[in-house]
């Protein structure tokens, strides 16, 4: 069985390796660097930048731990970017090695569908190659959304792609969009010394998350002098001497050296040849699939950002595994009820399952248990008391959602992800012993609080 994957983001390259490990002949097509957006201009580079600004923040707070440093800490912005590039380059090389070690054939070029058993590749080195295959998996990812009224030029008005390649720190930045990308990059820039203003059209930062979650981050941003303007969209953008000016819906005018447009991403489906096999995009431009990741055409599957699921690397990878299983005759389907969502700001924010605001909007009965890290011994010792844990249960005491806001939240959320996936009850999870002292005890306390039994909550 030959499986051809178009696109080598985390969904694509992991799918190709998984297919090879399952005994299939795997071909992976990529027009750029392997690793896609996540590895090259997304998840990994942004975390490398945040690691640098976190280090700066620790140094600046050293006196809180009775540690005095001689001299003044200064940042080398170009050096920070160079370190980021080194991390990315190393990981790209590692992925290429792993592909080769598992027998995946990597074809460099732009792939498109000729028919359900043929992919045509415009090779990077010139010419074309026709690949005959038993199955095709589309994993072409997404690109930044750039509305026409925002004149993105890649220099003054930029997307996250250009932002990650700047070798000189902007003195000031207007960020359009208070989602994950806007908040992460905004905090990084502010901690490195840039004056940052985030504009979010919806009522609070991180619109998909609950308001109590956003409030913790907004409070931290105020401490760091990051200005956030919510509930007010941009009506006009123009270049001016020395930078860019934005006019908001209420007439407020903002000026900065640069503007980052971070209002989301759109599926990358251009020139894929979908019309050749009769695959039509939905009204939002996504490729429709069923829960096996199959499109309307037998033998053609789609995963990741070009589908209607959450645009997250770990979702794409899981979808790819499901697609491979079904191609090889091992029935499997995707379950989206327990997807962890992570934001790598300080404090970190992570959530899973159904949110409170979704339940309120639907009029669904539920109950919560919460615990503040202000009452956590481990959080006190680390000076990381901002944030909380929240567990959401249905009327049968089944855990259907959860939130962790605070240090190491993106690691701890897996505890609640397992609980949601396994449909554990708060009572059953409350029987589990958590180690002390740890941040994860906050989850235990929140679980006990569902029934009013959190011993460290008044």
ChimeraX attribute file (.defattr): number of C-alpha atoms within 10 A of each C-alpha:
attribute: neighborCount
match mode: 1-to-1
recipient: residues
	/A:1	12
	/A:2	18
	/A:3	25
	/A:4	30
	/A:5	28
	/A:6	29
	/A:7	27
	/A:8	28
	/A:9	25
	/A:10	27
	/A:11	30
	/A:12	33
	/A:13	30
	/A:14	21
	/A:15	30
	/A:16	34
	/A:17	25
	/A:18	20
	/A:19	28
	/A:20	21
	/A:21	14
	/A:22	13
	/A:23	11
	/A:24	20
	/A:25	19
	/A:26	25
	/A:27	24
	/A:28	25
	/A:29	27
	/A:30	26
	/A:31	18
	/A:32	14
	/A:33	17
	/A:34	27
	/A:35	26
	/A:36	24
	/A:37	21
	/A:38	18
	/A:39	23
	/A:40	24
	/A:41	18
	/A:42	17
	/A:43	15
	/A:44	19
	/A:45	23
	/A:46	22
	/A:47	17
	/A:48	19
	/A:49	21
	/A:50	24
	/A:51	16
	/A:52	20
	/A:53	21
	/A:54	18
	/A:55	12
	/A:56	17
	/A:57	14
	/A:58	12
	/A:59	15
	/A:60	15
	/A:61	14
	/A:62	12
	/A:63	11
	/A:64	10
	/A:65	11
	/A:66	8
	/A:67	10
	/A:68	12
	/A:69	11
	/A:70	6
	/A:71	6
	/A:72	8
	/A:73	10
	/A:74	9
	/A:75	14
	/A:76	12
	/A:77	17
	/A:78	14
	/A:79	13
	/A:80	18
	/A:81	21
	/A:82	14
	/A:83	16
	/A:84	23
	/A:85	18
	/A:86	14
	/A:87	16
	/A:88	19
	/A:89	15
	/A:90	10
	/A:91	17
	/A:92	18
	/A:93	14
	/A:94	13
	/A:95	20
	/A:96	16
	/A:97	11
	/A:98	15
	/A:99	22
	/A:100	13
	/A:101	10
	/A:102	15
	/A:103	16
	/A:104	23
	/A:105	17
	/A:106	19
	/A:107	19
	/A:108	18
	/A:109	22
	/A:110	20
	/A:111	29
	/A:112	22
	/A:113	23
	/A:114	19
	/A:115	18
	/A:116	19
	/A:117	18
	/A:118	17
	/A:119	25
	/A:120	19
	/A:121	24
	/A:122	18
	/A:123	17
	/A:124	14
	/A:125	8
	/A:126	9
	/A:127	9
	/A:128	14
	/A:129	14
	/A:130	14
	/A:131	16
	/A:132	17
	/A:133	19
	/A:134	15
	/A:135	22
	/A:136	28
	/A:137	26
	/A:138	28
	/A:139	33
	/A:140	28
	/A:141	29
	/A:142	19
	/A:143	17
	/A:144	16
	/A:145	14
	/A:146	17
	/A:147	10
	/A:148	7
	/A:149	11
	/A:150	18
	/A:151	16
	/A:152	17
	/A:153	10
	/A:154	14
	/A:155	14
	/A:156	21
	/A:157	24
	/A:158	20
	/A:159	23
	/A:160	19
	/A:161	16
	/A:162	15
	/A:163	21
	/A:164	18
	/A:165	15
	/A:166	13
	/A:167	14
	/A:168	11
	/A:169	16
	/A:170	20
	/A:171	15
	/A:172	19
	/A:173	26
	/A:174	26
	/A:175	27
	/A:176	23
	/A:177	27
	/A:178	26
	/A:179	21
	/A:180	22
	/A:181	23
	/A:182	26
	/A:183	26
	/A:184	20
	/A:185	24
	/A:186	26
	/A:187	24
	/A:188	24
	/A:189	22
	/A:190	21
	/A:191	23
	/A:192	22
	/A:193	16
	/A:194	17
	/A:195	19
	/A:196	28
	/A:197	24
	/A:198	23
	/A:199	26
	/A:200	25
	/A:201	19
	/A:202	16
	/A:203	12
	/A:204	23
	/A:205	28
	/A:206	24
	/A:207	17
	/A:208	15
	/A:209	21
	/A:210	17
	/A:211	15
	/A:212	14
	/A:213	23
	/A:214	18
	/A:215	15
	/A:216	18
	/A:217	23
	/A:218	19
	/A:219	13
	/A:220	17
	/A:221	21
	/A:222	11
	/A:223	10
	/A:224	13
	/A:225	15
	/A:226	22
	/A:227	18
	/A:228	21
	/A:229	20
	/A:230	16
	/A:231	12
	/A:232	16
	/A:233	18
	/A:234	20
	/A:235	14
	/A:236	15
	/A:237	20
	/A:238	14
	/A:239	17
	/A:240	13
	/A:241	7
	/A:242	11
	/A:243	17
	/A:244	19
	/A:245	20
	/A:246	24
	/A:247	16
	/A:248	18
	/A:249	14
	/A:250	10
	/A:251	12
	/A:252	11
	/A:253	13
	/A:254	14
	/A:255	20
	/A:256	22
	/A:257	19
	/A:258	23
	/A:259	31
	/A:260	26
	/A:261	24
	/A:262	25
	/A:263	20
	/A:264	17
	/A:265	14
	/A:266	17
	/A:267	21
	/A:268	17
	/A:269	20
	/A:270	9
	/A:271	11
	/A:272	18
	/A:273	17
	/A:274	18
	/A:275	13
	/A:276	12
	/A:277	14
	/A:278	12
	/A:279	15
	/A:280	14
	/A:281	15
	/A:282	11
	/A:283	7
	/A:284	9
	/A:285	15
	/A:286	19
	/A:287	26
	/A:288	20
	/A:289	18
	/A:290	12
	/A:291	14
	/A:292	23
	/A:293	27
	/A:294	22
	/A:295	21
	/A:296	16
	/A:297	12
	/A:298	12
	/A:299	18
	/A:300	25
	/A:301	27
	/A:302	27
	/A:303	32
	/A:304	30
	/A:305	25
	/A:306	24
	/A:307	25
	/A:308	16
	/A:309	16
	/A:310	15
	/A:311	18
	/A:312	19
	/A:313	21
	/A:314	16
	/A:315	20
	/A:316	27
	/A:317	22
	/A:318	19
	/A:319	29
	/A:320	31
	/A:321	25
	/A:322	22
	/A:323	31
	/A:324	27
	/A:325	18
	/A:326	17
	/A:327	26
	/A:328	16
	/A:329	9
	/A:330	11
	/A:331	12
	/A:332	17
	/A:333	17
	/A:334	16
	/A:335	12
	/A:336	13
	/A:337	15
	/A:338	22
	/A:339	22
	/A:340	22
	/A:341	20
	/A:342	20
	/A:343	19
	/A:344	23
	/A:345	24
	/A:346	24
	/A:347	21
	/A:348	20
	/A:349	28
	/A:350	25
	/A:351	30
	/A:352	26
	/A:353	22
	/A:354	20
	/A:355	18
	/A:356	23
	/A:357	13
	/A:358	13
	/A:359	14
	/A:360	11
	/A:361	8
	/A:362	9
	/A:363	9
	/A:364	11
	/A:365	10
	/A:366	17
	/A:367	16
	/A:368	20
	/A:369	23
	/A:370	25
	/A:371	25
	/A:372	22
	/A:373	23
	/A:374	15
	/A:375	15
	/A:376	22
	/A:377	17
	/A:378	19
	/A:379	21
	/A:380	14
	/A:381	11
	/A:382	11
	/A:383	14
	/A:384	18
	/A:385	21
	/A:386	20
	/A:387	24
	/A:388	26
	/A:389	29
	/A:390	26
	/A:391	29
	/A:392	27
	/A:393	24
	/A:394	17
	/A:395	10
	/A:396	10
	/A:397	19
	/A:398	21
	/A:399	30
	/A:400	26
	/A:401	26
	/A:402	31
	/A:403	31
	/A:404	32
	/A:405	31
	/A:406	26
	/A:407	25
	/A:408	18
	/A:409	25
	/A:410	20
	/A:411	13
	/A:412	22
	/A:413	26
	/A:414	17
	/A:415	14
	/A:416	26
	/A:417	23
	/A:418	16
	/A:419	23
	/A:420	24
	/A:421	18
	/A:422	13
	/A:423	16
	/A:424	18
	/A:425	18
	/A:426	27
	/A:427	15
	/A:428	12
	/A:429	18
	/A:430	20
	/A:431	11
	/A:432	9
	/A:433	9
	/A:434	15
	/A:435	10
	/A:436	10
	/A:437	12
	/A:438	12
	/A:439	26
	/A:440	22
	/A:441	21
	/A:442	27
	/A:443	28
	/A:444	26
	/A:445	26
	/A:446	28
	/A:447	31
	/A:448	23
	/A:449	22
	/A:450	21
	/A:451	15
	/A:452	14
	/A:453	15
	/A:454	18
	/A:455	9
	/A:456	13
	/A:457	15
	/A:458	7
